[in-house]
Amino acid sequence: MSAFRPADERELIEIIVGALARDEPLELVAGASKRGLGRPLQLPHVVELSAFAGIRLYEPEELVLTAGAATPLGEIESALAANRQMLAFEPADWRALLGTTDRSQTIGGVLSCNLAGPRRIRQGAARDHFLGFRAVSGRAEPFKAGGRVVKNVTGYDLPKLMAGSYGTLAALIEVTIKVLPLPETTRTLMLAGLDDEAARRAMGAALGSAHEVGGAAHLPAAVAADLAGGGARTLLRLEGVVPSVAARVEALVRELAGFGAVDVLGDRESQALWRALRDAAPFAALPDRAVWRVSVAPTAGPAIVARVARQVDLRHYFDWGGGLVWLAVAGEGDGGAASIRGALGEGGHATLVRAPDGMRAAVPVFQPQPAALAALAARVKEGFDPRRILNRGRMVAGI
């Protein structure tokens, strides 16, 4: 395997032109912290994009930032924190989960994988904060899309298409993102001892209230022990200015009285707890288990988990008010794929986040698409990378 290190856009275009001429696909890498996501690649060449780094423009008063796609996420978060601002979609740090703690996360990698944390239920996914970009397609053609304001879309909203494409459509060079102010304070309401179904009802009641809940998760006892003490814990996050948060906490505690006593956690405890949930910390310490993210209707989550648990050795917890289920499966040759996707039917989708390379090569990592959607995805791929030069096979097996 050889490595290319383009210093600028012109060199990147030349590398892709050469790959097209030789019909030799390229693996795109920046920080490489997410190299274990998707199907494993064994391609003849790696393109290291680290030269496309650095904050190019940051206007705190306009809530917008432009940076090279390979800019370390930590550099961006530090610049934002200095102005009491944040990436509101709360990008996850899965390096401990994936065993890549020696690697750096980049803003382009976060957007390419469309990663968002617990705040997604209120602030949306990474794609919803992705305003614009510059890139080079698999045709070796430079192009740009979007801009520096939210309502700048006059044609196809290509930033949303790039988000979640895992580098299979184009090599990102520069990205522009929307940022938001940091909350002044954070409180977490914690209910103890609820089973999955009761927790679902409590989270639904909180999210359906007028109190602007910015995080809703449930940890069964086996998962809660290391994070929030013994016994099951149901967690609800409130953020904002101090008087507002205090009033909302008081009102929500009253409204949830039927679910039992409520403890209230302060800023430091809240931030540590939600960071651990964001980063899937409960499963980082279970390296021998295959780890899945399952998106379902919140009302269906407890029943689906119960069906899967009857077939495989399972640990689980809920995020996004029950709409996201994290599963850690032990002792299954397919990582529990047949059981999980069989329990889902057509009512959700499951993504294999962590597993050995052999399993990720044999099992569809991403939820198999219906024929019509697969055909649409193929046409999109044809438009950007008809020769399948970029990250060939990362999302779907074969050419």
N, C-alpha and C positions, 0 to 999 in steps of 0.2 A: 504494500500500500504506500503510495506517495502522497505528499502533502503540498498543497499550494497555499501561498500566503499573499493574496493580492494587497497592494498598498493603496489602491484607489479604484474607482469605478471602472476606469479604462482597463486595468489589469484583470478585474473580475470578468468583464465582458470577454476579453481575450481567452481566459481560462475556459469559459463556457463554450465559446466558439470552437476551441480545440477539442473539448469533450464531445461536442456534437459531431465533429469530423471523424473522430475515432469511435464513436458510439460507446463511450466509456462513462458511466454515470458517476456523479459526484455526491459525496456526503457533505452537507453544510454544517459547520461547527463554529460556535463563538466561545462561550464559556464551558460548554460540554457538560454542564451539570444535569441536563435532561437527556443525555444520550441513551439512557436506559428506558425512556418512554417510547411507546410504539413498538413496531416489529424490529428485531435486531438487523443491522445492516452489515454487509460484508462487501463493500464496494471498492473498486481499485484506487480511488483517489478521495482525499479529504481536502475540503477548502476551508481554511481557517480564516474567519472573518474578523479577527480581533482588531484589525486596523481601523475598522469602522466604529470608533468609539469616541466618547466625549460629548458633553452637553453643549449643544450648538446655540440654543436660545432658551431662556427661561424668563418669563414675565409673570411674577407672582400676582401682580394686580389683575392680570388677564386670565389667571388660572390655566396656563398653557406652558408646555415644555416640549422642546425638540432636542433629540439626541441621536447620536449614532446608534444603530441597532445593537452593536456589541458593547455598549456602555454597561459596566457592572451595575446591577440593580442597587447595590449598596451605595454607590456614588450618587445615584439619583435620589434615593430615600434620604440620604444625608443632606443634600441640597434642599430638598423639600422641607425636612424637619427644621432647618435653620430659619425657615419662613413660616413655621407652624402649618405646613400643608402636607398632603399625603396622596398616595395612590388609593383612591377610595374603594377600588375593587379588591383590595387586600390580597395581593398576589402571594400564593403559597410558596414556601421554601421546603421542597421535598428532598433536599440533599441527604439528610439523615435517613430518610425512608429508602432512597435509591442507592445509598452508599457512595455518594459523590461529594462528601463534605470538603474534599480538597479542591473542588472546582468552584468557579464563580458563576452566579446567575447573571444573566443579561436581560435588558429590557426587551430586546427582540425575541429572545427565547420565551419569555413570559407571554408576550403577545401572540407569538406563533402557536403556542400551545393553549392559548385562551384560558389561562389559569386564574381563578378567582377564589377567594376565601369565604368565610361565613357572612361577610357583609353583602354578598351577592344578592340576597333576598331583598335588600333595600336599594343598593346602588347599582345593581346590574353586573354583568360579566366584564371581563377585560375588553371584549370587542366594543362595549358601549362607551368606552373611554378612549378608544383608538381613533384619532381624528384624521390622520394622514400619514403618508410614507413615500419614500423613494425606494426602488428595488430594481433588480435585473431578473427578467423572466428566464425560463428554460429555453426560450428561443434566442437568448443572448441579446434581448432588447431592453434597454433601460426605460423605465416609465415611473410616473408618480400619480398619486391619487389623493383625494381629500385635501385638507388644508388646516388652518389654525383655529377654526371656529366650528362649533357643533353643527350649525345649519349651513354647511358648505357643500353639500352633496347635490350635484346637478345631474348626475347620471347614475351609474351603478355605484353602490356603496362598497368599494373594493376593500377598505380597511376591515370591514366585517368578514369579507371573504378570506382575507389573509389570516385573520385570527382563527386559530384552530386548524390551520392547514399543515402544520408541522414541517414547514419548509419544503413542501412538495410542489408549490406553485411558483415561487420566486425567492431569490435571495434578498432579504431586507437589508438596506443600507442605512436608512435614516427613518425615524418614526417621530410622530407628534402625538402627544397625549394630553388629555384633560386631567387636571388635578383639582383637589378640593381642600378646604381648610380642615385641620385637625380638630376633632371634638375637644371642647374645653375639659370635659370630665366624662368618665365612663363608670357605670354601675352594672352589676350582674345580679339578677334575681335567681336564686337557686332553690328548687324544690327537691325534696328528698324522697326516695323510695317508690317512685311511680314505675309501673310496668310500661312497656312500649306503647300500648294503646292509650293508656291514661296520659302519658307524656305527649302523645300526638294531639290529644284533645286540648291539653294545656297550652301547647305551642300554637295550635290553631286559634285558640281564644285570644292569646296575647297578640298574635300577628293580625287578627281581625279587629283589634281594638284601635283606639285613636292615639295610642301612645308611641308610635314610631319605633317599634322594636327593630334593632339593627343586628340581631343575631339570635338564633333559636336552635338549640342543640339538645340532644338527650344521650346520656352515657349510661348504659346498663352497668350493673354492679361490677362485672368482670373487667370493664374498661375504666370505670370511674375510680377504682382503688388507687391508681398511681397519680391521678390528676386532681381529684376533687374529694378525696376521702372515701371511706367505706360506704357501700350501698349505692344504688342508682341515683343519678343526679340529672335534673332537667334545668337547663340554663337559658336565660333570656337577657339580652344585652340592651341597655339604653344608653345613648350617647347624646352629647350636645352641651349647651351652656348650663352652668350649675343650677340656677333656679328652675329651669325647665326640667332637667333630669330629676331633681329632687321631687318636684310635683308629680311627674309621671311615675316615678318609683312608688310613691305613696298610693297613687290611684290604682296602679296595676297590682300591687300587693293586696289591696282590698278586693279587686275583681277576681283574683286567683285563690281567694280564701278557701273555696270549695275543694281545692287540690291539696290542701295541707299547709303546714307552716312554711314560710318563705324566709330564707336568709339573704342578706344583701352584701355583696362583695364590693370592695372599693377599687380605686384605679389600678393599683399595682397588681393585686390578685386577678382582677378582670383581664388586664392586658396579657399577663402570663398565660392564663387559661385559654383565652381565645387564640393566642399565638400557637399554643400546642395543638388545638383543634384544627386550625388552619393548616398546620404542617404535618398532620396525621401522625403526631408524636406517639399516640398509643400503639401504633403498629410498627413504628421504626424499631422498637425493641423486640419484635417478633420476626426475625430475619428469615425463618424457615417457612413462613406462610405466604401464599399468594395473596396480593392485596388488590381489591376491586373498588371502583366508585360506581355506584348504581343510581341513576336518576329515575325517579318514579313520581307518580302523584302522591303527595304527602299522606293522603288517606289510605293508600294501598301499602305503604312501607311496612308496618308491623306484620301484616298477613304474609307478605312476600318473604320477610326474614324468617318467620316461623316455618314456612314451607321449605326454605333452603336448609334451615337448621335441623330439620328431620332427616336430611340426606348427607350432610357433611359436617365436619368439626369446624365450628364457626365462632369468631368474635365479630362484634358489630357495634357501630354507633351511628346516630343520626345527626345531620346538619341541615341547614336551609329549611328549618321548620318541619323536617321529615322528608323533604323532597330529594335529599342526597343521603344515600346510605353507604357508609364505609364498611367493607367486609374483609376479614382476614381468614383465609381458608387453609387448613392443614391437611396433609396426607392424601391429596387427590392428584392423579396423573395429569388431569387437564386443569388443575387449579380451581376446580368447582364450576367450570364454564357451563357444562351441560345442566347442572342443577340450577345455577343462577339464571341462565337464559331461559330454561324451561319454566321456572317459576314466574319470570317476567311475562312470558307470552309476547303479546304485542303492546304491552302496557308500560314500556320504559326502555332504557338502554343501559348496558353494563360495559365498562371499560376496564381492562386489565392494566393496572398501574405498575405493579411490581411482580416479577416472576423470573426464573432463570431463562437464559437466552433460548434454550431448546423449547421450553413451553411457549414463549412468546412467538417463536417461529411456527409452532404447530397449531396454536389456538388463535382464532381471530381476536386480536387485541381490542379492536373497536367493534361496536355492535354491528353485525351484518345488516346492510341496508336493503330495504325493499327494492325490487327490480327498477321501478321508475326513478327512485332517488339515486340508485347506483348509476343509472344511465345519465342522469343529470350531472352527477359528480364527474363522470368520465368525460362529458362534453366540456365541463369547466377545465379539467386537466388538459384536454386537447387544446384549449385556447391559450393556456399559459406555458405548457411544457409537453408538447405532443410527442417528443422522443423519450419522455420519462428519464431525463438526465438528472434532475434534482431529487435527492433522497429517495431514489427508486426503491419501492417495496416497504417504505416505513409505515404506511397506513394500510395498504392492501397488498396481498401476496401477488407475485407475478408482474409482468410488464404493464 
